[in-house]
Amino acid sequence: MNITCKGCGAEYKLSYTRTIMRDKDRIHCECGHVIHSWNESKIWDAEPIRKQDSPLDGNG
């Protein structure tokens, strides 16, 4: 499953591992926004696909 950060537009590929115990946590984007939160028998992980270009990257 792919997800886009609502804060900066960066894209992430989400994957999970099933567990026996319930886990409650969240994943933050590099910009600080929460991109996914859960409260279930899974542990989620986010792999960056594409970072949003920064307007302050020195190319403008």
N, C-alpha and C positions, 0 to 999 in steps of 0.2 A: 504494500500500500504506500503510495506517495502522498506527501503533505507539503503545503506551502506555508511558510511563516507569514502571519498576517501583519507582522511588524516591519519586516524588511524584504519579504518576497523570496527568501532563500528556500530551496527545495530540498526535501529529505525523503529518503526511503525508510519506512518503518517496518520493522520485523519484530517478532516476539518469540519467547520461549515459554511453553506451558510449565506451570509449577503446581505442586500439591497445595501449597499455602497461598492464601490471598496476599497480594502485594498492592500497596497504595503509594503511588509516586507520580512524578511528572518529568518531562524532558523539556529543557529550555534551549532555544536557539542561541546562537552566539550573540545576537543583539539583546538577549535577555527575555524575550517573550516566551510564554509557554506554548509549545507546539503540540504537545499531547500529554494528557493526564489519564490515569486509570486507577481502578479499584476492583481488581479481579485476579484470577489465578493465572496471570501472565506477567512476564517481565518484558517490557518493550525496549527497543534500541533504535536509534536514529542514525543513519549514515548520510552524510551530506552528498547531494547530487550536484547542486549548483548554488553557489553563493550569489547573493544579489550584489550588483556593482555598487560601490560606495560613491556618492557624489563628491567625496573628499579624497579620492584616491590619487590626486595629482595629475590626472589626465584632462583637466578642464581648464 
